[in-house]
Amino acid sequence: MINTSTTIVTFLMVFIIQNSQNRDTAAMQIKLDELILRLEGAREELLDLEELDEEKLETMRAEFERLARKAREKNGG
């Protein structure tokens, strides 16, 4: 009986924590989308990156890595 109760409580806690994290992530995404929309010159295609397939996401990640490397080289770092 104790093991069953412990399992149920653990499951409920995991569910509550995951739900909270999902809400936090969704709120953060909305805030980031708002910032992207407000920045002059921002690329609006970045607004729905989470909808892209893995290959396109990897292409975007590689592009930003290249830009970061270029910025470091420019700044002597």
N, CA, C and O atoms as CSV, one atom per row, in Angstrom:
chain,resi,resn,atom,element,x,y,z
A,1,MET,N,N,0.828,-1.202,0.000
A,1,MET,CA,C,0.000,0.000,0.000
A,1,MET,C,C,0.865,1.256,0.000
A,1,MET,O,O,0.569,2.221,-0.705
A,2,ILE,N,N,1.937,1.241,0.794
A,2,ILE,CA,C,2.818,2.405,0.865
A,2,ILE,C,C,3.503,2.632,-0.476
A,2,ILE,O,O,3.629,3.771,-0.924
A,3,ASN,N,N,3.949,1.549,-1.121
A,3,ASN,CA,C,4.594,1.678,-2.425
A,3,ASN,C,C,3.648,2.259,-3.462
A,3,ASN,O,O,4.052,3.086,-4.280
A,4,THR,N,N,2.401,1.837,-3.435
A,4,THR,CA,C,1.404,2.355,-4.368
A,4,THR,C,C,1.171,3.839,-4.124
A,4,THR,O,O,1.114,4.623,-5.072
A,5,SER,N,N,1.037,4.226,-2.875
A,5,SER,CA,C,0.836,5.637,-2.534
A,5,SER,C,C,2.030,6.477,-2.961
A,5,SER,O,O,1.862,7.569,-3.503
A,6,THR,N,N,3.222,5.976,-2.723
A,6,THR,CA,C,4.435,6.698,-3.106
A,6,THR,C,C,4.502,6.862,-4.617
A,6,THR,O,O,4.865,7.928,-5.114
A,7,THR,N,N,4.156,5.821,-5.339
A,7,THR,CA,C,4.163,5.876,-6.800
A,7,THR,C,C,3.162,6.907,-7.308
A,7,THR,O,O,3.473,7.679,-8.215
A,8,ILE,N,N,1.989,6.925,-6.741
A,8,ILE,CA,C,0.957,7.880,-7.160
A,8,ILE,C,C,1.393,9.309,-6.866
A,8,ILE,O,O,1.254,10.183,-7.722
A,9,VAL,N,N,1.913,9.558,-5.683
A,9,VAL,CA,C,2.373,10.901,-5.317
A,9,VAL,C,C,3.510,11.338,-6.239
A,9,VAL,O,O,3.538,12.482,-6.691
A,10,THR,N,N,4.440,10.434,-6.516
A,10,THR,CA,C,5.554,10.755,-7.409
A,10,THR,C,C,5.042,11.108,-8.795
A,10,THR,O,O,5.480,12.096,-9.386
A,11,PHE,N,N,4.120,10.312,-9.318
A,11,PHE,CA,C,3.542,10.582,-10.630
A,11,PHE,C,C,2.866,11.945,-10.658
A,11,PHE,O,O,3.059,12.709,-11.604
A,12,LEU,N,N,2.088,12.258,-9.650
A,12,LEU,CA,C,1.400,13.549,-9.600
A,12,LEU,C,C,2.388,14.712,-9.537
A,12,LEU,O,O,2.184,15.735,-10.192
A,13,MET,N,N,3.439,14.565,-8.765
A,13,MET,CA,C,4.447,15.628,-8.667
A,13,MET,C,C,5.144,15.844,-10.011
A,13,MET,O,O,5.363,16.982,-10.425
A,14,VAL,N,N,5.486,14.756,-10.683
A,14,VAL,CA,C,6.116,14.873,-12.006
A,14,VAL,C,C,5.166,15.572,-12.965
A,14,VAL,O,O,5.587,16.443,-13.727
A,15,PHE,N,N,3.904,15.206,-12.937
A,15,PHE,CA,C,2.910,15.831,-13.804
A,15,PHE,C,C,2.794,17.324,-13.512
A,15,PHE,O,O,2.759,18.129,-14.442
A,16,ILE,N,N,2.734,17.702,-12.254
A,16,ILE,CA,C,2.618,19.113,-11.863
A,16,ILE,C,C,3.853,19.895,-12.291
A,16,ILE,O,O,3.732,20.996,-12.827
A,17,ILE,N,N,5.028,19.342,-12.062
A,17,ILE,CA,C,6.274,20.028,-12.437
A,17,ILE,C,C,6.357,20.186,-13.946
A,17,ILE,O,O,6.717,21.256,-14.436
A,18,GLN,N,N,6.026,19.134,-14.689
A,18,GLN,CA,C,6.090,19.211,-16.146
A,18,GLN,C,C,5.092,20.234,-16.675
A,18,GLN,O,O,5.409,20.990,-17.593
A,19,ASN,N,N,3.900,20.264,-16.111
A,19,ASN,CA,C,2.896,21.238,-16.529
A,19,ASN,C,C,3.395,22.658,-16.281
A,19,ASN,O,O,3.215,23.537,-17.124
A,20,SER,N,N,4.009,22.879,-15.147
A,20,SER,CA,C,4.555,24.194,-14.815
A,20,SER,C,C,5.663,24.585,-15.787
A,20,SER,O,O,5.719,25.727,-16.242
A,21,GLN,N,N,6.542,23.640,-16.103
A,21,GLN,CA,C,7.626,23.923,-17.043
A,21,GLN,C,C,7.081,24.215,-18.435
A,21,GLN,O,O,7.593,25.097,-19.124
A,22,ASN,N,N,6.057,23.492,-18.857
A,22,ASN,CA,C,5.451,23.742,-20.163
A,22,ASN,C,C,4.846,25.137,-20.225
A,22,ASN,O,O,4.969,25.825,-21.238
A,23,ARG,N,N,4.196,25.554,-19.151
A,23,ARG,CA,C,3.613,26.903,-19.106
A,23,ARG,C,C,4.708,27.959,-19.151
A,23,ARG,O,O,4.580,28.960,-19.856
A,24,ASP,N,N,5.788,27.739,-18.399
A,24,ASP,CA,C,6.904,28.684,-18.401
A,24,ASP,C,C,7.528,28.791,-19.785
A,24,ASP,O,O,7.845,29.887,-20.249
A,25,THR,N,N,7.702,27.653,-20.438
A,25,THR,CA,C,8.283,27.640,-21.777
A,25,THR,C,C,7.380,28.369,-22.766
A,25,THR,O,O,7.866,29.141,-23.593
A,26,ALA,N,N,6.087,28.136,-22.690
A,26,ALA,CA,C,5.143,28.807,-23.590
A,26,ALA,C,C,5.157,30.313,-23.358
A,26,ALA,O,O,5.139,31.087,-24.315
A,27,ALA,N,N,5.188,30.731,-22.105
A,27,ALA,CA,C,5.227,32.163,-21.793
A,27,ALA,C,C,6.518,32.792,-22.308
A,27,ALA,O,O,6.499,33.888,-22.867
A,28,MET,N,N,7.634,32.100,-22.119
A,28,MET,CA,C,8.917,32.609,-22.600
A,28,MET,C,C,8.906,32.728,-24.123
A,28,MET,O,O,9.429,33.699,-24.670
A,29,GLN,N,N,8.318,31.754,-24.808
A,29,GLN,CA,C,8.257,31.792,-26.268
A,29,GLN,C,C,7.450,32.995,-26.742
A,29,GLN,O,O,7.832,33.656,-27.708
A,30,ILE,N,N,6.348,33.279,-26.079
A,30,ILE,CA,C,5.522,34.430,-26.451
A,30,ILE,C,C,6.302,35.724,-26.252
A,30,ILE,O,O,6.241,36.621,-27.092
A,31,LYS,N,N,7.028,35.825,-25.154
A,31,LYS,CA,C,7.831,37.024,-24.894
A,31,LYS,C,C,8.918,37.193,-25.946
A,31,LYS,O,O,9.152,38.301,-26.430
A,32,LEU,N,N,9.580,36.100,-26.299
A,32,LEU,CA,C,10.621,36.178,-27.329
A,32,LEU,C,C,10.031,36.559,-28.682
A,32,LEU,O,O,10.621,37.350,-29.419
A,33,ASP,N,N,8.866,35.996,-29.010
A,33,ASP,CA,C,8.204,36.356,-30.264
A,33,ASP,C,C,7.887,37.846,-30.305
A,33,ASP,O,O,8.066,38.493,-31.336
A,34,GLU,N,N,7.420,38.386,-29.195
A,34,GLU,CA,C,7.119,39.819,-29.121
A,34,GLU,C,C,8.379,40.643,-29.345
A,34,GLU,O,O,8.348,41.633,-30.077
A,35,LEU,N,N,9.481,40.250,-28.728
A,35,LEU,CA,C,10.736,40.979,-28.916
A,35,LEU,C,C,11.200,40.921,-30.364
A,35,LEU,O,O,11.649,41.927,-30.912
A,36,ILE,N,N,11.095,39.760,-30.981
A,36,ILE,CA,C,11.499,39.627,-32.381
A,36,ILE,C,C,10.647,40.533,-33.258
A,36,ILE,O,O,11.163,41.197,-34.157
A,37,LEU,N,N,9.347,40.562,-32.999
A,37,LEU,CA,C,8.458,41.401,-33.804
A,37,LEU,C,C,8.784,42.884,-33.672
A,37,LEU,O,O,8.613,43.646,-34.624
A,38,ARG,N,N,9.250,43.293,-32.497
A,38,ARG,CA,C,9.496,44.712,-32.238
A,38,ARG,C,C,10.866,45.194,-32.697
A,38,ARG,O,O,11.079,46.397,-32.849
A,39,LEU,N,N,11.793,44.275,-32.917
A,39,LEU,CA,C,13.137,44.677,-33.322
A,39,LEU,C,C,13.167,45.018,-34.804
A,39,LEU,O,O,12.758,44.220,-35.647
A,40,GLU,N,N,13.649,46.194,-35.101
A,40,GLU,CA,C,13.768,46.604,-36.494
A,40,GLU,C,C,14.828,45.744,-37.172
A,40,GLU,O,O,15.935,45.587,-36.657
A,41,GLY,N,N,14.487,45.204,-38.303
A,41,GLY,CA,C,15.424,44.375,-39.043
A,41,GLY,C,C,15.450,42.922,-38.605
A,41,GLY,O,O,16.207,42.122,-39.155
A,42,ALA,N,N,14.628,42.569,-37.617
A,42,ALA,CA,C,14.601,41.176,-37.152
A,42,ALA,C,C,13.990,40.286,-38.228
A,42,ALA,O,O,13.127,40.719,-38.991
A,43,ARG,N,N,14.433,39.076,-38.277
A,43,ARG,CA,C,13.923,38.127,-39.267
A,43,ARG,C,C,12.692,37.433,-38.698
A,43,ARG,O,O,12.793,36.619,-37.780
A,44,GLU,N,N,11.544,37.761,-39.247
A,44,GLU,CA,C,10.285,37.225,-38.731
A,44,GLU,C,C,10.157,35.717,-38.932
A,44,GLU,O,O,9.336,35.079,-38.273
A,45,GLU,N,N,10.952,35.138,-39.831
A,45,GLU,CA,C,10.870,33.689,-40.009
A,45,GLU,C,C,11.374,32.938,-38.780
A,45,GLU,O,O,11.180,31.728,-38.667
A,46,LEU,N,N,12.020,33.655,-37.859
A,46,LEU,CA,C,12.484,33.025,-36.625
A,46,LEU,C,C,11.349,32.801,-35.625
A,46,LEU,O,O,11.526,32.100,-34.629
A,47,LEU,N,N,10.200,33.387,-35.886
A,47,LEU,CA,C,9.094,33.303,-34.934
A,47,LEU,C,C,8.574,31.882,-34.728
A,47,LEU,O,O,8.099,31.553,-33.641
A,48,ASP,N,N,8.655,31.054,-35.736
A,48,ASP,CA,C,8.090,29.708,-35.589
A,48,ASP,C,C,9.132,28.607,-35.784
A,48,ASP,O,O,8.853,27.571,-36.389
A,49,LEU,N,N,10.314,28.843,-35.272
A,49,LEU,CA,C,11.385,27.851,-35.403
A,49,LEU,C,C,11.003,26.496,-34.827
A,49,LEU,O,O,11.415,25.460,-35.350
A,50,GLU,N,N,10.228,26.495,-33.767
A,50,GLU,CA,C,9.877,25.226,-33.129
A,50,GLU,C,C,9.024,24.340,-34.033
A,50,GLU,O,O,8.846,23.155,-33.751
A,51,GLU,N,N,8.501,24.905,-35.110
A,51,GLU,CA,C,7.681,24.133,-36.044
A,51,GLU,C,C,8.513,23.492,-37.155
A,51,GLU,O,O,7.994,22.667,-37.908
A,52,LEU,N,N,9.788,23.853,-37.272
A,52,LEU,CA,C,10.635,23.327,-38.340
A,52,LEU,C,C,11.047,21.890,-38.056
A,52,LEU,O,O,11.077,21.452,-36.906
A,53,ASP,N,N,11.366,21.162,-39.127
A,53,ASP,CA,C,11.877,19.802,-38.934
A,53,ASP,C,C,13.340,19.871,-38.495
A,53,ASP,O,O,13.962,20.933,-38.537
A,54,GLU,N,N,13.874,18.736,-38.077
A,54,GLU,CA,C,15.231,18.683,-37.506
A,54,GLU,C,C,16.285,19.199,-38.478
A,54,GLU,O,O,17.217,19.894,-38.072
A,55,GLU,N,N,16.145,18.865,-39.748
A,55,GLU,CA,C,17.141,19.280,-40.740
A,55,GLU,C,C,17.194,20.800,-40.870
A,55,GLU,O,O,18.277,21.383,-40.906
A,56,LYS,N,N,16.036,21.438,-40.940
A,56,LYS,CA,C,15.991,22.897,-41.063
A,56,LYS,C,C,16.483,23.565,-39.782
A,56,LYS,O,O,17.163,24.590,-39.833
A,57,LEU,N,N,16.138,22.981,-38.630
A,57,LEU,CA,C,16.633,23.524,-37.362
A,57,LEU,C,C,18.156,23.447,-37.299
A,57,LEU,O,O,18.810,24.384,-36.841
A,58,GLU,N,N,18.712,22.341,-37.754
A,58,GLU,CA,C,20.165,22.180,-37.756
A,58,GLU,C,C,20.816,23.196,-38.691
A,58,GLU,O,O,21.884,23.726,-38.381
A,59,THR,N,N,20.184,23.472,-39.830
A,59,THR,CA,C,20.696,24.479,-40.760
A,59,THR,C,C,20.719,25.853,-40.101
A,59,THR,O,O,21.695,26.592,-40.228
A,60,MET,N,N,19.638,26.194,-39.395
A,60,MET,CA,C,19.570,27.488,-38.707
A,60,MET,C,C,20.612,27.562,-37.591
A,60,MET,O,O,21.267,28.590,-37.422
A,61,ARG,N,N,20.768,26.476,-36.830
A,61,ARG,CA,C,21.752,26.454,-35.750
A,61,ARG,C,C,23.158,26.647,-36.302
A,61,ARG,O,O,23.958,27.390,-35.733
A,62,ALA,N,N,23.454,25.984,-37.401
A,62,ALA,CA,C,24.771,26.115,-38.023
A,62,ALA,C,C,25.001,27.545,-38.506
A,62,ALA,O,O,26.111,28.067,-38.396
A,63,GLU,N,N,23.962,28.178,-39.036
A,63,GLU,CA,C,24.082,29.563,-39.490
A,63,GLU,C,C,24.407,30.489,-38.319
A,63,GLU,O,O,25.266,31.363,-38.437
A,64,PHE,N,N,23.725,30.300,-37.196
A,64,PHE,CA,C,23.982,31.162,-36.045
A,64,PHE,C,C,25.333,30.868,-35.405
A,64,PHE,O,O,25.966,31.770,-34.856
A,65,GLU,N,N,25.777,29.625,-35.468
A,65,GLU,CA,C,27.133,29.315,-34.994
A,65,GLU,C,C,28.167,30.037,-35.848
A,65,GLU,O,O,29.144,30.578,-35.332
A,66,ARG,N,N,27.941,30.039,-37.165
A,66,ARG,CA,C,28.854,30.738,-38.075
A,66,ARG,C,C,28.872,32.233,-37.772
A,66,ARG,O,O,29.938,32.847,-37.737
A,67,LEU,N,N,27.697,32.820,-37.554
A,67,LEU,CA,C,27.615,34.247,-37.232
A,67,LEU,C,C,28.315,34.553,-35.907
A,67,LEU,O,O,28.999,35.570,-35.790
A,68,ALA,N,N,28.150,33.688,-34.916
A,68,ALA,CA,C,28.799,33.893,-33.615
A,68,ALA,C,C,30.310,33.803,-33.754
A,68,ALA,O,O,31.040,34.605,-33.172
A,69,ARG,N,N,30.781,32.828,-34.523
A,69,ARG,CA,C,32.224,32.666,-34.736
A,69,ARG,C,C,32.794,33.902,-35.438
A,69,ARG,O,O,33.867,34.390,-35.083
A,70,LYS,N,N,32.065,34.394,-36.431
A,70,LYS,CA,C,32.483,35.589,-37.171
A,70,LYS,C,C,32.548,36.804,-36.238
A,70,LYS,O,O,33.480,37.603,-36.329
A,71,ALA,N,N,31.566,36.946,-35.348
A,71,ALA,CA,C,31.543,38.067,-34.399
A,71,ALA,C,C,32.709,37.971,-33.420
A,71,ALA,O,O,33.326,38.985,-33.093
A,72,ARG,N,N,33.018,36.754,-32.948
A,72,ARG,CA,C,34.160,36.577,-32.042
A,72,ARG,C,C,35.467,36.950,-32.728
A,72,ARG,O,O,36.320,37.611,-32.136
A,73,GLU,N,N,35.620,36.527,-33.973
A,73,GLU,CA,C,36.839,36.840,-34.718
A,73,GLU,C,C,36.968,38.347,-34.929
A,73,GLU,O,O,38.061,38.905,-34.838
A,74,LYS,N,N,35.852,38.993,-35.207
A,74,LYS,CA,C,35.846,40.441,-35.427
A,74,LYS,C,C,36.240,41.185,-34.154
A,74,LYS,O,O,36.914,42.214,-34.209
A,75,ASN,N,N,35.813,40.657,-33.011
A,75,ASN,CA,C,36.089,41.311,-31.729
A,75,ASN,C,C,37.376,40.813,-31.078
A,75,ASN,O,O,37.659,41.137,-29.925
A,76,GLY,N,N,38.142,40.037,-31.809
A,76,GLY,CA,C,39.424,39.576,-31.296
A,76,GLY,C,C,39.334,38.470,-30.277
A,76,GLY,O,O,40.284,38.246,-29.527
A,77,GLY,N,N,38.204,37.764,-30.229
A,77,GLY,CA,C,38.047,36.728,-29.209
A,77,GLY,C,C,38.012,35.410,-29.814
A,77,GLY,O,O,37.885,34.410,-29.108
